[in-house]
Amino acid sequence: RNHWPRARQHLQAALKQPSQQNVSESQPTSLSGDRCKLCGSLKASQSLAETPGAFAASRDAREALIDDDKKCPECGSVKADAVLLPPPPRPRKFELKHTQCEYDSIKEMLEELRARRPRVASAEALRTHVYVGNVNAHHSLIQHGTKLSMVNHLLLSRELFSQLALRQFGEVDYLEFDPSYPVVDLIAAHLEACEEDTIEDAQVAAQDALDKLKAKASMLKEYFGVGIDDDGMLTHLPVLLEGHTPYPGAIPGFLWRLATETEWRYERRCFEDVIGHLGVCYAQLPSHEVVSDNFRELVLEDDAKETLEKVIFPALKQLLLPPAGLDDDACIDTLTTLERLYRQFERC
């Protein structure tokens, strides 16, 4: 069981962003960063605008204050009551490389995806929401209109990444592992940590799983960006969403499920299984358990909360084609409304 922490640390160190992407563009700017030489305000930029707490004023207040004689000619910031306010933030935009595949199975899956008809109100909530904050490893709060709702971001993220794997089938960029890592060791570490009651010999089971993956390595690399070389080394994983890399702790379990829970004999079923495994893997974020008053709860690490706010929720807003069951309470559950709160305040 001592193999597992070492394997996870190795994956974390080896995982590289693809060379064609400018990683620095997605990194948040420090609030003590570049200031305008003329007026002294923090210079406005997309990354700074996305930093929590960067601007105290609301967008409506900023828009109401925009006047030529109040703008700094150097950086465009607006001065009101001696407070310099940069222009409103621009929403992050994601670009996809849409599949060019002509397989009937992929065409059918895409047509079925686009034909989904979730409840209008729930779909609109995702399209227009404002992220409020994280609750735990599975849930977050959003505001849409006058409603405050709790969403299961884990379920929605799984759906998002599965859809991205389908919509970019055969067109994904690669994340490179340098150095690469033995697939057998990764799977064995997962089995020793998570499947000790059902697997007698982890090394034998891991080798059998590797043999299955190597037999399908060409297809996995070409269509899904999962690279396993002839020596059984994990070399690549796909870039499904710009700015997001899979959690290293999720990769060994992904490889095990990919080998043992995929129906390789039938084309469409095979593609659906691989896409689903990718969705589960990429949606998992690093978390830890917190115990308080005999209550146990999984909470996200700080960097995972930032990924959720800066990357995943903007992608949910822009890219997710809402699933048919989106109106289920498991995905979006309205907690209260401003009208209800106002009535309660009036009673006080």
C-alpha positions in Angstrom: 0.0 0.0 0.0 3.0 2.2 0.2 3.1 2.3 -3.6 0.0 4.6 -3.8 1.3 7.9 -2.4 4.5 7.5 -4.4 2.6 6.8 -7.7 0.3 9.8 -7.1 3.2 12.1 -6.4 5.0 10.9 -9.6 2.0 11.5 -11.7 1.6 15.0 -10.3 5.2 15.8 -11.1 5.2 14.2 -14.5 1.9 15.8 -15.8 2.6 18.5 -18.3 0.4 20.9 -20.2 0.4 20.6 -24.0 3.1 22.8 -25.6 0.6 24.5 -27.9 -1.3 26.1 -25.0 -0.2 29.2 -23.2 -0.6 28.0 -19.6 0.2 31.4 -18.1 -2.9 32.9 -19.6 -5.1 30.8 -17.3 -3.2 31.6 -14.1 -4.8 34.1 -11.8 -2.9 37.4 -11.3 -1.9 38.5 -7.8 -3.9 41.4 -6.3 -0.5 43.1 -5.6 0.3 43.0 -9.3 0.8 45.6 -12.0 -0.6 49.1 -11.3 -1.3 51.9 -13.6 1.6 54.5 -13.5 -0.8 57.4 -14.0 -3.7 56.7 -11.6 -2.3 53.9 -9.4 -5.2 51.5 -9.9 -4.7 47.8 -10.5 -4.6 47.3 -14.2 -7.6 45.5 -15.5 -7.1 42.1 -17.2 -9.2 39.0 -17.7 -7.3 37.0 -15.1 -7.4 39.8 -12.5 -11.1 40.4 -13.1 -11.7 36.8 -12.3 -9.9 36.9 -9.0 -12.3 36.8 -6.1 -12.5 40.0 -4.1 -10.6 42.0 -6.7 -13.4 44.5 -7.2 -15.8 45.6 -4.5 -18.4 47.4 -6.8 -21.1 45.6 -8.7 -21.2 45.6 -12.5 -24.3 47.8 -12.5 -22.5 50.4 -10.3 -19.5 50.4 -12.6 -21.5 50.7 -15.7 -23.4 53.7 -14.1 -20.1 55.4 -13.4 -18.5 55.1 -16.8 -18.1 58.6 -18.1 -15.3 59.9 -20.3 -14.3 62.6 -17.7 -14.0 59.9 -15.0 -11.9 57.4 -16.9 -8.1 57.2 -16.5 -6.7 57.9 -20.0 -3.9 55.4 -19.3 -5.7 52.2 -18.2 -9.5 53.0 -18.6 -10.3 52.7 -14.9 -13.2 54.7 -13.5 -12.8 57.0 -10.5 -15.8 57.5 -8.2 -15.5 58.9 -4.6 -11.7 58.4 -4.8 -12.2 54.6 -5.5 -10.7 53.5 -8.8 -12.7 50.7 -10.4 -11.4 48.8 -13.4 -13.9 48.0 -16.3 -16.3 45.0 -15.9 -14.7 41.5 -16.3 -14.9 39.7 -19.5 -16.3 36.1 -19.4 -13.9 33.3 -20.1 -14.3 31.7 -23.5 -13.6 28.1 -24.4 -12.9 26.7 -27.8 -13.6 23.1 -28.9 -12.1 21.1 -31.7 -15.3 19.5 -33.0 -15.1 16.0 -34.2 -14.9 15.3 -37.9 -15.6 11.6 -37.5 -18.1 10.0 -39.9 -18.9 6.9 -37.9 -22.6 6.2 -37.7 -22.3 5.4 -34.0 -20.7 8.8 -33.2 -23.2 10.7 -35.4 -26.1 8.9 -33.6 -24.7 9.8 -30.2 -24.2 13.4 -31.1 -27.8 13.6 -32.5 -29.2 12.1 -29.4 -27.2 14.6 -27.3 -28.4 17.6 -29.2 -32.0 16.3 -29.1 -32.2 16.3 -25.3 -35.0 18.5 -23.9 -34.5 19.3 -20.2 -36.9 21.5 -18.3 -36.5 25.0 -19.6 -36.1 26.6 -16.2 -33.3 24.3 -15.1 -31.4 24.7 -18.4 -31.8 28.5 -18.1 -30.5 28.4 -14.6 -27.2 26.9 -15.8 -26.9 29.3 -18.7 -27.4 32.4 -16.7 -26.1 31.5 -13.2 -23.7 33.4 -11.0 -21.4 31.2 -8.9 -21.8 31.9 -5.2 -19.5 29.4 -3.5 -18.6 25.8 -2.7 -20.3 23.7 -0.1 -18.5 20.4 -0.1 -16.8 17.9 -2.5 -20.1 17.3 -4.3 -22.2 20.5 -4.0 -21.9 24.2 -4.7 -24.3 27.2 -4.6 -25.4 29.3 -7.6 -27.7 32.3 -8.0 -30.0 32.5 -11.1 -32.5 35.3 -11.3 -33.8 35.7 -7.8 -33.2 32.1 -6.8 -30.5 30.6 -4.7 -29.9 26.9 -5.7 -27.6 24.1 -4.6 -26.2 22.1 -7.6 -24.4 18.8 -7.6 -21.3 20.0 -9.5 -19.8 16.5 -9.4 -22.7 15.0 -11.5 -22.8 18.0 -13.8 -19.0 17.8 -14.3 -19.1 14.2 -15.2 -21.8 15.0 -17.8 -19.7 17.9 -19.0 -16.5 16.0 -19.5 -18.3 13.0 -21.1 -19.9 15.4 -23.6 -16.5 17.0 -24.3 -14.9 13.6 -25.0 -17.7 12.9 -27.5 -17.9 16.3 -29.2 -14.1 16.3 -29.6 -13.8 12.6 -30.6 -10.6 12.1 -32.5 -9.6 15.8 -32.3 -8.3 16.3 -28.7 -4.9 17.7 -27.8 -2.6 15.7 -25.5 -1.3 16.1 -22.0 2.2 14.5 -21.8 3.7 12.6 -19.0 7.4 13.2 -18.7 8.7 10.8 -17.6 6.0 8.3 -18.3 4.9 5.8 -15.6 4.2 2.1 -15.7 0.5 1.3 -16.0 0.9 -1.9 -14.1 2.2 0.0 -11.0 -0.6 2.5 -11.2 -3.3 -0.1 -11.4 -1.7 -2.3 -8.7 -1.5 0.7 -6.4 -5.2 1.4 -7.0 -6.1 -2.2 -6.3 -4.1 -2.4 -3.1 -5.7 0.8 -1.8 -9.3 0.3 -3.0 -10.0 -3.3 -4.0 -8.0 -5.4 -1.5 -11.2 -7.3 -0.4 -12.0 -8.5 -4.0 -8.6 -8.8 -5.7 -6.2 -11.5 -4.4 -3.1 -10.7 -6.4 -2.9 -7.0 -7.5 0.1 -7.5 -9.7 -1.5 -10.3 -11.7 -4.8 -8.4 -12.1 -2.9 -5.2 -13.1 -0.9 -7.1 -15.7 -4.1 -8.6 -17.2 -5.6 -5.1 -17.3 -2.5 -3.8 -19.1 -2.7 -6.5 -21.7 -6.3 -5.5 -22.5 -5.3 -1.8 -22.8 -2.3 -2.5 -24.9 -4.5 -4.5 -27.4 -6.6 -1.3 -27.8 -3.8 1.2 -27.5 -4.0 2.5 -31.1 -7.7 3.2 -30.9 -7.5 4.8 -27.4 -4.7 7.2 -28.6 -6.3 8.1 -31.9 -9.9 8.7 -30.7 -9.5 9.6 -27.0 -5.9 10.8 -26.5 -5.1 8.1 -24.0 -1.5 7.0 -24.7 0.0 3.7 -23.6 3.2 2.7 -25.4 4.6 -0.8 -26.2 6.4 -0.9 -22.9 3.2 -0.5 -20.9 4.0 3.1 -20.0 1.3 5.8 -19.6 2.5 8.6 -21.9 -0.6 10.8 -22.6 -4.0 11.8 -21.5 -6.4 14.1 -23.4 -7.0 17.8 -22.9 -10.8 17.8 -22.7 -11.1 21.4 -21.3 -8.6 24.2 -21.5 -7.2 25.1 -18.1 -8.1 21.8 -16.5 -5.9 18.7 -15.9 -7.1 15.5 -14.4 -6.5 14.9 -10.7 -3.6 12.4 -10.5 -5.3 10.5 -7.7 -8.1 9.6 -10.2 -5.9 8.2 -12.9 -5.1 4.7 -11.6 -8.8 4.0 -11.0 -9.6 5.3 -14.4 -7.1 2.9 -16.0 -8.6 -0.1 -14.1 -12.2 0.7 -15.1 -11.1 1.4 -18.6 -9.6 -2.1 -18.8 -12.3 -4.0 -16.9 -15.5 -2.1 -17.4 -15.5 -1.4 -21.1 -17.4 -3.5 -23.6 -14.8 -3.8 -26.3 -16.8 -6.0 -28.7 -19.4 -3.5 -29.9 -18.4 -0.2 -31.4 -21.0 2.2 -29.9 -21.0 0.5 -26.5 -17.2 0.7 -26.4 -17.2 4.4 -27.2 -19.9 5.1 -24.6 -18.0 3.3 -21.9 -14.7 5.0 -22.6 -16.4 8.4 -22.7 -18.1 7.7 -19.4 -14.8 6.6 -17.8 -13.2 9.8 -18.9 -16.1 11.8 -17.5 -15.7 10.2 -14.1 -12.0 10.7 -14.0 -11.9 14.3 -15.1 -14.7 15.4 -12.8 -12.9 14.2 -9.7 -11.2 16.9 -7.7 -8.7 16.6 -4.8 -10.6 16.6 -1.4 -10.1 15.6 2.2 -12.3 14.5 5.0 -13.3 16.8 7.8 -14.8 15.5 11.1 -16.9 17.8 13.3 -19.2 16.7 16.1 -19.1 13.2 14.8 -20.1 14.4 11.4 -17.9 13.4 8.5 -17.8 15.3 5.3 -15.6 15.5 2.2 -14.4 19.0 1.3 -12.4 20.3 -1.6 -8.8 21.4 -1.4 -8.3 25.1 -1.9 -6.8 24.7 -5.4 -9.7 22.5 -6.4 -12.2 25.2 -5.3 -10.3 27.6 -7.5 -10.5 25.2 -10.5 -14.2 24.8 -9.8 -14.9 28.5 -9.8 -12.5 29.6 -12.6 -12.7 26.7 -15.0 -15.5 24.2 -14.4 -18.5 26.5 -13.7 -17.7 28.8 -16.6 -17.5 25.7 -18.8 -20.8 24.4 -17.4 -22.4 27.8 -18.4 -20.9 27.8 -21.9 -20.5 24.2 -23.0 -22.8 21.8 -21.2 -25.8 20.6 -23.2 -28.1 20.0 -20.2 -29.0 16.3 -19.6 -32.6 15.3 -19.8 -32.8 14.7 -16.0 -31.5 18.1 -15.1 -34.7 19.1 -13.3 -34.1 16.3 -10.8 -33.3 17.5 -7.3 -30.1 15.5 -7.5 -28.7 18.1 -9.9 -30.3 21.4 -9.1 -32.3 22.1 -6.0 -33.7 25.6 -5.3 -33.1 26.5 -1.7 -34.8 29.9 -1.4 -35.7 33.1 -3.4 -35.2 36.8 -2.7 -39.0 37.2 -2.5 -39.2 34.6 0.3 -36.3 36.2 2.2 -37.9 39.6 1.9 -41.1 38.3 3.4 -39.2 36.8 6.3 -37.3 40.1 6.9 -40.6 42.0 6.9 -41.9 39.8 9.7 -38.8 40.7 11.8 
